[in-house]
Amino acid sequence: MSVSQEQIQELLGRQSFFRRLTWLDWLWAALVVAATGWVYARYGEGFNVFEGPILFGTAACTIGLGWGWRSFQGYALAVALLSLAGVGLYGGDLARAEEGFFLKYLLSSQSAIMWMSALYVMATAAYLLGLALRSEFTSRVGTALTWSGATMGLVGLLVRWRETYLVSVDAGHIPVANLYEVFILFAVITGLLYLWYEQAYRNRSLGAFVLLVISAAVAFLLWYSFERGAHEIQPLVPALQSYWMKLHVPTNFIGYGAFALAAMVGVAYLLVEWRLGKGPQSGFAARMPSLRQLDDVMYKAIALGFAFFTVATVLGAMWAAEAWGGYWSWDPKETWALIVWLNYAAWLHLRLAKGWRGRPLAWWAIVGLFVTLFAFLGVNMFLSGLHSYGEL
């Protein structure tokens, strides 16, 4: 049997990947496997036919992400340790959140989410100052604050997961079931996506743009919490009591986070292009990535978001078939999800097939974020349908 040159190159590529793994990478994999085994041994008896594969699939993705992005290993370990500390301090009594110092001021879900909010706002200020003052140190502070904000946000969600079960078994759910919870998820995912791009391109100047959209989400989150009491844990409506939610919602929000990242990169692109049009590259434009690099980041973010949004849409159709007896019903939420999908499909088609670059696609990415925002939030506010349980 003959072996083609492409197969040889693929085999060599795989070998070189595994050769690059260090003993710390294998220790990381062992820790994830051990944690997964412990969770399955403790809770697996109550799993349905889908929850086991979801757990093991998540473990495999976590190992792969840690291998491909080593900074994620430290992040995940910090989240795990802080979350376990919070859950352990609760024991079995939700009232301890008002009694213990660490729970009350650091590790309860509400405390952690308040810390997330403050850290992201401070990170935004640090990135803006770093860009304005040409201070690498200040920008590094912004990076550290963004990592810290993403850590506390995910800790808040994981501890809230435990808190839902302490309220009552009937109220227990994965915390991605309402607007309050998914806005936290959006802030965490968008922050992590930005940090990955920051490391990949070794440029912190985009933080001044991307963190603005995260801070806007934080502002809505705080208003929604204090004005509407959205942080209070309530039992799920029957339509949301499904294993599909554990797949559909996180996948969707990877797409939303990537689209938000692309839109803010589009804003940066237009500002850099405008500044360069006024004369030689200096000042603000000199501290930003090149137009070519900004265009590349925008494209990769939209390609990533489109892939995950497509998977989320398929998962949503399968969930609808189980819950309502049909894959598609032209519900307003479904219709606007299709509009979002077609919008970004057209964006990618024009770039890949027609060779579009630069300004028109930057404007399109910005407008696309508003289309996505209406599909996510505006439909809940102004329209009604099968998804009316998500109203503000």
SEVEXRO-354092 format. One record per residue (C-alpha): residue number from 1; residue in one letter; x, y, z. Coordinates in steps of 0.2 Angstrom, whole numbers, plus 2048, in hexadecimal, padded with zeros to 3 digits. Layout:
residues N
{k NUM&r A&X X&Y Y&Z Z}
...
***
This chain:
residues 392
{k 1&r M&X 800&Y 800&Z 800}
{k 2&r S&X 807&Y 811&Z 7FB}
{k 3&r V&X 807&Y 820&Z 806}
{k 4&r S&X 804&Y 831&Z 7FF}
{k 5&r Q&X 80F&Y 840&Z 802}
{k 6&r E&X 800&Y 849&Z 80B}
{k 7&r Q&X 7FE&Y 83A&Z 817}
{k 8&r I&X 810&Y 83A&Z 81B}
{k 9&r Q&X 810&Y 84D&Z 81F}
{k 10&r E&X 800&Y 84A&Z 829}
{k 11&r L&X 808&Y 83D&Z 833}
{k 12&r L&X 818&Y 847&Z 836}
{k 13&r G&X 80D&Y 856&Z 83C}
{k 14&r R&X 804&Y 84B&Z 848}
{k 15&r Q&X 815&Y 844&Z 84F}
{k 16&r S&X 81C&Y 855&Z 851}
{k 17&r F&X 80D&Y 85B&Z 85A}
{k 18&r F&X 80E&Y 84E&Z 867}
{k 19&r R&X 821&Y 850&Z 868}
{k 20&r R&X 81E&Y 862&Z 86D}
{k 21&r L&X 814&Y 85D&Z 87C}
{k 22&r T&X 81D&Y 85F&Z 88D}
{k 23&r W&X 81B&Y 855&Z 89D}
{k 24&r L&X 810&Y 863&Z 8A3}
{k 25&r D&X 804&Y 861&Z 894}
{k 26&r W&X 803&Y 84E&Z 898}
{k 27&r L&X 800&Y 853&Z 8AB}
{k 28&r W&X 7F2&Y 85F&Z 8A5}
{k 29&r A&X 7EA&Y 851&Z 89B}
{k 30&r A&X 7EB&Y 845&Z 8AA}
{k 31&r L&X 7E3&Y 852&Z 8B6}
{k 32&r V&X 7D5&Y 854&Z 8AA}
{k 33&r V&X 7D2&Y 842&Z 8A8}
{k 34&r A&X 7D3&Y 83F&Z 8BB}
{k 35&r A&X 7C6&Y 84D&Z 8BE}
{k 36&r T&X 7BB&Y 846&Z 8B0}
{k 37&r G&X 7BC&Y 835&Z 8B8}
{k 38&r W&X 7B8&Y 83C&Z 8C9}
{k 39&r V&X 7A9&Y 845&Z 8C3}
{k 40&r Y&X 7A2&Y 836&Z 8B9}
{k 41&r A&X 7A5&Y 82B&Z 8C8}
{k 42&r R&X 79C&Y 837&Z 8D4}
{k 43&r Y&X 78D&Y 83C&Z 8C9}
{k 44&r G&X 78D&Y 831&Z 8BA}
{k 45&r E&X 780&Y 826&Z 8C1}
{k 46&r G&X 773&Y 834&Z 8BE}
{k 47&r F&X 779&Y 838&Z 8AD}
{k 48&r N&X 76D&Y 835&Z 89E}
{k 49&r V&X 774&Y 82D&Z 88E}
{k 50&r F&X 77A&Y 83E&Z 887}
{k 51&r E&X 783&Y 846&Z 897}
{k 52&r G&X 791&Y 839&Z 898}
{k 53&r P&X 796&Y 83D&Z 886}
{k 54&r I&X 795&Y 84F&Z 889}
{k 55&r L&X 7A0&Y 84D&Z 899}
{k 56&r F&X 7AD&Y 843&Z 88F}
{k 57&r G&X 7AD&Y 84E&Z 880}
{k 58&r T&X 7AF&Y 85E&Z 88B}
{k 59&r A&X 7BE&Y 855&Z 893}
{k 60&r A&X 7C6&Y 851&Z 882}
{k 61&r C&X 7C3&Y 863&Z 87C}
{k 62&r T&X 7CB&Y 86A&Z 88C}
{k 63&r I&X 7DA&Y 85F&Z 88A}
{k 64&r G&X 7DC&Y 865&Z 878}
{k 65&r L&X 7DA&Y 877&Z 87C}
{k 66&r G&X 7E7&Y 876&Z 88A}
{k 67&r W&X 7F3&Y 86E&Z 87E}
{k 68&r G&X 7F0&Y 87B&Z 871}
{k 69&r W&X 7F0&Y 88A&Z 87C}
{k 70&r R&X 7FB&Y 887&Z 88C}
{k 71&r S&X 7F5&Y 896&Z 894}
{k 72&r F&X 7E4&Y 88E&Z 895}
{k 73&r Q&X 7EB&Y 881&Z 8A1}
{k 74&r G&X 7EF&Y 88D&Z 8AF}
{k 75&r Y&X 7DE&Y 896&Z 8AC}
{k 76&r A&X 7D4&Y 886&Z 8AD}
{k 77&r L&X 7DE&Y 881&Z 8BD}
{k 78&r A&X 7DB&Y 891&Z 8C5}
{k 79&r V&X 7C8&Y 890&Z 8C1}
{k 80&r A&X 7C7&Y 87F&Z 8C8}
{k 81&r L&X 7D0&Y 882&Z 8D8}
{k 82&r L&X 7C6&Y 892&Z 8DC}
{k 83&r S&X 7B5&Y 889&Z 8D7}
{k 84&r L&X 7B9&Y 87A&Z 8E2}
{k 85&r A&X 7BD&Y 886&Z 8F0}
{k 86&r G&X 7AD&Y 88F&Z 8EE}
{k 87&r V&X 7A2&Y 87F&Z 8ED}
{k 88&r G&X 7AC&Y 878&Z 8FC}
{k 89&r L&X 7A8&Y 887&Z 906}
{k 90&r Y&X 796&Y 886&Z 903}
{k 91&r G&X 795&Y 874&Z 909}
{k 92&r G&X 782&Y 871&Z 907}
{k 93&r D&X 77C&Y 881&Z 90E}
{k 94&r L&X 779&Y 890&Z 903}
{k 95&r A&X 777&Y 89C&Z 912}
{k 96&r R&X 78A&Y 89B&Z 914}
{k 97&r A&X 78C&Y 8A8&Z 906}
{k 98&r E&X 788&Y 8B5&Z 913}
{k 99&r E&X 792&Y 8AE&Z 921}
{k 100&r G&X 7A3&Y 8A9&Z 91A}
{k 101&r F&X 7AF&Y 8B7&Z 915}
{k 102&r F&X 7B6&Y 8AE&Z 906}
{k 103&r L&X 7A5&Y 8AA&Z 8FF}
{k 104&r K&X 79D&Y 8BA&Z 903}
{k 105&r Y&X 7AB&Y 8C5&Z 8FB}
{k 106&r L&X 7B3&Y 8BA&Z 8EF}
{k 107&r L&X 7AD&Y 8A8&Z 8EA}
{k 108&r S&X 79A&Y 8A9&Z 8EA}
{k 109&r S&X 793&Y 8AA&Z 8D9}
{k 110&r Q&X 78D&Y 8BC&Z 8DC}
{k 111&r S&X 79E&Y 8C1&Z 8E3}
{k 112&r A&X 7A8&Y 8B9&Z 8D5}
{k 113&r I&X 79D&Y 8C1&Z 8C8}
{k 114&r M&X 79F&Y 8D2&Z 8D0}
{k 115&r W&X 7B2&Y 8D0&Z 8D0}
{k 116&r M&X 7B1&Y 8CB&Z 8BD}
{k 117&r S&X 7A7&Y 8DA&Z 8B9}
{k 118&r A&X 7B4&Y 8E6&Z 8C2}
{k 119&r L&X 7C3&Y 8DD&Z 8BB}
{k 120&r Y&X 7BD&Y 8DE&Z 8A9}
{k 121&r V&X 7B9&Y 8F1&Z 8AB}
{k 122&r M&X 7CA&Y 8F4&Z 8B2}
{k 123&r A&X 7D2&Y 8E9&Z 8A4}
{k 124&r T&X 7C9&Y 8F5&Z 898}
{k 125&r A&X 7D0&Y 904&Z 8A0}
{k 126&r A&X 7E2&Y 8FC&Z 8A0}
{k 127&r Y&X 7E1&Y 8F8&Z 88E}
{k 128&r L&X 7DB&Y 909&Z 889}
{k 129&r L&X 7E8&Y 912&Z 894}
{k 130&r G&X 7F6&Y 906&Z 88D}
{k 131&r L&X 7F1&Y 90A&Z 87B}
{k 132&r A&X 7F0&Y 91D&Z 87F}
{k 133&r L&X 800&Y 91E&Z 889}
{k 134&r R&X 80A&Y 911&Z 87E}
{k 135&r S&X 80D&Y 908&Z 88F}
{k 136&r E&X 811&Y 8F5&Z 88D}
{k 137&r F&X 810&Y 8F3&Z 8A0}
{k 138&r T&X 7FE&Y 8FA&Z 8A1}
{k 139&r S&X 7F9&Y 8EF&Z 892}
{k 140&r R&X 800&Y 8E0&Z 89B}
{k 141&r V&X 7F6&Y 8E5&Z 8AB}
{k 142&r G&X 7E6&Y 8E5&Z 89F}
{k 143&r T&X 7EB&Y 8D3&Z 89A}
{k 144&r A&X 7ED&Y 8CD&Z 8AC}
{k 145&r L&X 7DC&Y 8D5&Z 8B0}
{k 146&r T&X 7D3&Y 8CD&Z 8A2}
{k 147&r W&X 7DA&Y 8BC&Z 8A7}
{k 148&r S&X 7D4&Y 8BF&Z 8B8}
{k 149&r G&X 7C3&Y 8C5&Z 8B2}
{k 150&r A&X 7C1&Y 8B6&Z 8A8}
{k 151&r T&X 7C6&Y 8AB&Z 8B7}
{k 152&r M&X 7B9&Y 8B3&Z 8C3}
{k 153&r G&X 7AB&Y 8B2&Z 8B6}
{k 154&r L&X 7AD&Y 8A0&Z 8B3}
{k 155&r V&X 7AF&Y 89D&Z 8C6}
{k 156&r G&X 79F&Y 8A6&Z 8C9}
{k 157&r L&X 796&Y 89B&Z 8BC}
{k 158&r L&X 79D&Y 88B&Z 8C3}
{k 159&r V&X 799&Y 890&Z 8D5}
{k 160&r R&X 787&Y 896&Z 8D0}
{k 161&r W&X 785&Y 884&Z 8C8}
{k 162&r R&X 787&Y 87D&Z 8DA}
{k 163&r E&X 77C&Y 88B&Z 8E1}
{k 164&r T&X 76D&Y 886&Z 8D6}
{k 165&r Y&X 76D&Y 875&Z 8DE}
{k 166&r L&X 76F&Y 87C&Z 8EF}
{k 167&r V&X 75F&Y 887&Z 8EC}
{k 168&r S&X 756&Y 876&Z 8E7}
{k 169&r V&X 758&Y 867&Z 8DD}
{k 170&r D&X 74B&Y 86D&Z 8D1}
{k 171&r A&X 753&Y 87E&Z 8CF}
{k 172&r G&X 764&Y 876&Z 8CB}
{k 173&r H&X 76B&Y 879&Z 8B9}
{k 174&r I&X 77B&Y 87D&Z 8B0}
{k 175&r P&X 77C&Y 890&Z 8B1}
{k 176&r V&X 779&Y 895&Z 89E}
{k 177&r A&X 766&Y 895&Z 89F}
{k 178&r N&X 761&Y 8A8&Z 8A0}
{k 179&r L&X 768&Y 8B9&Z 89A}
{k 180&r Y&X 771&Y 8BC&Z 8AA}
{k 181&r E&X 77B&Y 8AC&Z 8A9}
{k 182&r V&X 77E&Y 8AD&Z 896}
{k 183&r F&X 785&Y 8BF&Z 897}
{k 184&r I&X 792&Y 8B8&Z 8A4}
{k 185&r L&X 796&Y 8AA&Z 898}
{k 186&r F&X 797&Y 8B7&Z 88A}
{k 187&r A&X 7A4&Y 8C2&Z 894}
{k 188&r V&X 7AE&Y 8B2&Z 898}
{k 189&r I&X 7AF&Y 8AB&Z 886}
{k 190&r T&X 7B2&Y 8BC&Z 87E}
{k 191&r G&X 7C0&Y 8BF&Z 88A}
{k 192&r L&X 7C8&Y 8AE&Z 887}
{k 193&r L&X 7C7&Y 8B0&Z 874}
{k 194&r Y&X 7CF&Y 8C1&Z 875}
{k 195&r L&X 7DD&Y 8BA&Z 880}
{k 196&r W&X 7E0&Y 8AC&Z 874}
{k 197&r Y&X 7E2&Y 8B9&Z 865}
{k 198&r E&X 7ED&Y 8C4&Z 870}
{k 199&r Q&X 7F9&Y 8B6&Z 873}
{k 200&r A&X 7F9&Y 8B0&Z 861}
{k 201&r Y&X 7FC&Y 8C1&Z 85A}
{k 202&r R&X 807&Y 8C8&Z 868}
{k 203&r N&X 7FE&Y 8D9&Z 868}
{k 204&r R&X 7F4&Y 8E0&Z 876}
{k 205&r S&X 7ED&Y 8EF&Z 86E}
{k 206&r L&X 7DD&Y 8E7&Z 869}
{k 207&r G&X 7D8&Y 8E5&Z 87B}
{k 208&r A&X 7D3&Y 8F7&Z 87B}
{k 209&r F&X 7C5&Y 8F3&Z 86F}
{k 210&r V&X 7C0&Y 8E1&Z 873}
{k 211&r L&X 7BF&Y 8E5&Z 886}
{k 212&r L&X 7B2&Y 8F3&Z 882}
{k 213&r V&X 7A5&Y 8E6&Z 87C}
{k 214&r I&X 7A8&Y 8DB&Z 88B}
{k 215&r S&X 7A6&Y 8EB&Z 897}
{k 216&r A&X 796&Y 8EF&Z 88E}
{k 217&r A&X 790&Y 8DD&Z 891}
{k 218&r V&X 795&Y 8DF&Z 8A4}
{k 219&r A&X 78B&Y 8F0&Z 8A4}
{k 220&r F&X 77C&Y 8E7&Z 89E}
{k 221&r L&X 77F&Y 8D9&Z 8AA}
{k 222&r L&X 780&Y 8E4&Z 8B9}
{k 223&r W&X 770&Y 8EE&Z 8B4}
{k 224&r Y&X 767&Y 8DD&Z 8B1}
{k 225&r S&X 76C&Y 8D7&Z 8C2}
{k 226&r F&X 769&Y 8E6&Z 8CD}
{k 227&r E&X 759&Y 8ED&Z 8C3}
{k 228&r R&X 751&Y 8DC&Z 8C0}
{k 229&r G&X 758&Y 8D1&Z 8CD}
{k 230&r A&X 75E&Y 8C5&Z 8BF}
{k 231&r H&X 76B&Y 8BD&Z 8CA}
{k 232&r E&X 75E&Y 8B4&Z 8D5}
{k 233&r I&X 75E&Y 8A2&Z 8D1}
{k 234&r Q&X 74D&Y 89B&Z 8CB}
{k 235&r P&X 748&Y 88A&Z 8C5}
{k 236&r L&X 749&Y 887&Z 8B2}
{k 237&r V&X 739&Y 887&Z 8A7}
{k 238&r P&X 736&Y 876&Z 8A0}
{k 239&r A&X 73C&Y 87A&Z 88E}
{k 240&r L&X 74E&Y 87D&Z 896}
{k 241&r Q&X 74F&Y 86D&Z 8A0}
{k 242&r S&X 759&Y 864&Z 893}
{k 243&r Y&X 76A&Y 85E&Z 890}
{k 244&r W&X 76A&Y 867&Z 87F}
{k 245&r M&X 76C&Y 877&Z 888}
{k 246&r K&X 77E&Y 872&Z 88E}
{k 247&r L&X 783&Y 870&Z 87C}
{k 248&r H&X 779&Y 87E&Z 873}
{k 249&r V&X 77C&Y 88D&Z 87E}
{k 250&r P&X 78F&Y 88C&Z 881}
{k 251&r T&X 792&Y 888&Z 86E}
{k 252&r N&X 787&Y 897&Z 869}
{k 253&r F&X 790&Y 8A3&Z 874}
{k 254&r I&X 7A1&Y 89E&Z 86D}
{k 255&r G&X 799&Y 8A4&Z 85D}
{k 256&r Y&X 793&Y 8B4&Z 865}
{k 257&r G&X 7A3&Y 8B8&Z 86E}
{k 258&r A&X 7AD&Y 8B5&Z 85D}
{k 259&r F&X 7A1&Y 8C1&Z 854}
{k 260&r A&X 7A3&Y 8CE&Z 861}
{k 261&r L&X 7B6&Y 8CC&Z 860}
{k 262&r A&X 7B5&Y 8CE&Z 84D}
{k 263&r A&X 7AA&Y 8DE&Z 84E}
{k 264&r M&X 7B6&Y 8E7&Z 85A}
{k 265&r V&X 7C5&Y 8E2&Z 84F}
{k 266&r G&X 7BB&Y 8EA&Z 841}
{k 267&r V&X 7B9&Y 8FA&Z 84B}
{k 268&r A&X 7CC&Y 8FA&Z 84D}
{k 269&r Y&X 7CF&Y 8F6&Z 83B}
{k 270&r L&X 7C4&Y 905&Z 836}
{k 271&r L&X 7CD&Y 911&Z 842}
{k 272&r V&X 7DE&Y 90B&Z 83D}
{k 273&r E&X 7DA&Y 90D&Z 82A}
{k 274&r W&X 7D3&Y 91F&Z 82E}
{k 275&r R&X 7E3&Y 924&Z 837}
{k 276&r L&X 7EE&Y 91D&Z 82A}
{k 277&r G&X 7E4&Y 927&Z 81D}
{k 278&r K&X 7E9&Y 937&Z 826}
{k 279&r G&X 7FC&Y 935&Z 824}
{k 280&r P&X 80B&Y 92A&Z 828}
{k 281&r Q&X 808&Y 91C&Z 835}
{k 282&r S&X 80B&Y 924&Z 846}
{k 283&r G&X 802&Y 926&Z 857}
{k 284&r F&X 7F3&Y 91B&Z 859}
{k 285&r A&X 7F6&Y 911&Z 849}
{k 286&r A&X 808&Y 90D&Z 84D}
{k 287&r R&X 802&Y 904&Z 85C}
{k 288&r M&X 7F5&Y 8F9&Z 854}
{k 289&r P&X 7F7&Y 8E9&Z 849}
{k 290&r S&X 7F8&Y 8EC&Z 837}
{k 291&r L&X 7E9&Y 8ED&Z 82C}
{k 292&r R&X 7ED&Y 8DC&Z 825}
{k 293&r Q&X 7EE&Y 8D4&Z 836}
{k 294&r L&X 7DE&Y 8DC&Z 83C}
{k 295&r D&X 7D5&Y 8D5&Z 82C}
{k 296&r D&X 7DC&Y 8C4&Z 830}
{k 297&r V&X 7D6&Y 8C4&Z 842}
{k 298&r M&X 7C5&Y 8CA&Z 83D}
{k 299&r Y&X 7C4&Y 8BC&Z 830}
{k 300&r K&X 7CA&Y 8AE&Z 83C}
{k 301&r A&X 7BE&Y 8B4&Z 84A}
{k 302&r I&X 7AF&Y 8B4&Z 83E}
{k 303&r A&X 7B4&Y 8A3&Z 837}
{k 304&r L&X 7B5&Y 89C&Z 849}
{k 305&r G&X 7A5&Y 8A4&Z 84E}
{k 306&r F&X 79C&Y 89E&Z 83E}
{k 307&r A&X 7A1&Y 88C&Z 841}
{k 308&r F&X 79B&Y 88C&Z 853}
{k 309&r F&X 78B&Y 895&Z 84F}
{k 310&r T&X 788&Y 889&Z 842}
{k 311&r V&X 78A&Y 87A&Z 84E}
{k 312&r A&X 77F&Y 883&Z 85B}
{k 313&r T&X 771&Y 886&Z 84E}
{k 314&r V&X 771&Y 873&Z 84A}
{k 315&r L&X 771&Y 86F&Z 85C}
{k 316&r G&X 763&Y 87B&Z 85F}
{k 317&r A&X 759&Y 873&Z 851}
{k 318&r M&X 75B&Y 862&Z 859}
{k 319&r W&X 756&Y 869&Z 86A}
{k 320&r A&X 746&Y 871&Z 862}
{k 321&r A&X 742&Y 860&Z 85A}
{k 322&r E&X 742&Y 858&Z 86B}
{k 323&r A&X 739&Y 865&Z 874}
{k 324&r W&X 72C&Y 86B&Z 867}
{k 325&r G&X 72C&Y 85D&Z 85B}
{k 326&r G&X 734&Y 866&Z 84C}
{k 327&r Y&X 745&Y 86C&Z 847}
{k 328&r W&X 73F&Y 87D&Z 841}
{k 329&r S&X 730&Y 888&Z 844}
{k 330&r W&X 735&Y 899&Z 83E}
{k 331&r D&X 734&Y 89F&Z 850}
{k 332&r P&X 73B&Y 8B1&Z 851}
{k 333&r K&X 74B&Y 8AB&Z 85A}
{k 334&r E&X 74E&Y 89E&Z 84D}
{k 335&r T&X 74A&Y 8AA&Z 83F}
{k 336&r W&X 757&Y 8B6&Z 845}
{k 337&r A&X 764&Y 8A9&Z 849}
{k 338&r L&X 762&Y 8A4&Z 836}
{k 339&r I&X 765&Y 8B7&Z 832}
{k 340&r V&X 774&Y 8B7&Z 83C}
{k 341&r W&X 77B&Y 8A7&Z 834}
{k 342&r L&X 777&Y 8AE&Z 822}
{k 343&r N&X 77F&Y 8BE&Z 826}
{k 344&r Y&X 790&Y 8B6&Z 82B}
{k 345&r A&X 78F&Y 8A9&Z 81D}
{k 346&r A&X 78E&Y 8B7&Z 811}
{k 347&r W&X 79C&Y 8C0&Z 819}
{k 348&r L&X 7A7&Y 8B1&Z 818}
{k 349&r H&X 7A1&Y 8AD&Z 806}
{k 350&r L&X 7A6&Y 8BF&Z 800}
{k 351&r R&X 7B7&Y 8BE&Z 808}
{k 352&r L&X 7BC&Y 8AC&Z 803}
{k 353&r A&X 7B3&Y 8AC&Z 7F2}
{k 354&r K&X 7B3&Y 8BE&Z 7EC}
{k 355&r G&X 7C3&Y 8C4&Z 7F4}
{k 356&r W&X 7BC&Y 8D2&Z 7FF}
{k 357&r R&X 7C7&Y 8D9&Z 80C}
{k 358&r G&X 7C9&Y 8E8&Z 817}
{k 359&r R&X 7BC&Y 8F6&Z 81A}
{k 360&r P&X 7AC&Y 8EE&Z 813}
{k 361&r L&X 7AE&Y 8DF&Z 81E}
{k 362&r A&X 7B3&Y 8E9&Z 82D}
{k 363&r W&X 7A3&Y 8F3&Z 82C}
{k 364&r W&X 799&Y 8E2&Z 829}
{k 365&r A&X 7A1&Y 8DA&Z 838}
{k 366&r I&X 79B&Y 8E9&Z 843}
{k 367&r V&X 789&Y 8E9&Z 83B}
{k 368&r G&X 789&Y 8D6&Z 83E}
{k 369&r L&X 78C&Y 8D8&Z 850}
{k 370&r F&X 77C&Y 8E3&Z 851}
{k 371&r V&X 773&Y 8D6&Z 847}
{k 372&r T&X 779&Y 8C9&Z 853}
{k 373&r L&X 775&Y 8D3&Z 862}
{k 374&r F&X 763&Y 8D5&Z 85C}
{k 375&r A&X 761&Y 8C2&Z 859}
{k 376&r F&X 768&Y 8BF&Z 86B}
{k 377&r L&X 760&Y 8CD&Z 875}
{k 378&r G&X 754&Y 8D7&Z 86A}
{k 379&r V&X 749&Y 8C8&Z 866}
{k 380&r N&X 747&Y 8C5&Z 878}
{k 381&r M&X 742&Y 8D7&Z 87B}
{k 382&r F&X 736&Y 8DB&Z 86D}
{k 383&r L&X 730&Y 8CA&Z 865}
{k 384&r S&X 727&Y 8BB&Z 86C}
{k 385&r G&X 727&Y 8A9&Z 868}
{k 386&r L&X 72C&Y 898&Z 86E}
{k 387&r H&X 73C&Y 8A0&Z 876}
{k 388&r S&X 732&Y 8AC&Z 880}
{k 389&r Y&X 739&Y 8A5&Z 890}
{k 390&r G&X 748&Y 8AF&Z 88C}
{k 391&r E&X 740&Y 8C0&Z 88E}
{k 392&r L&X 748&Y 8CE&Z 897}
***
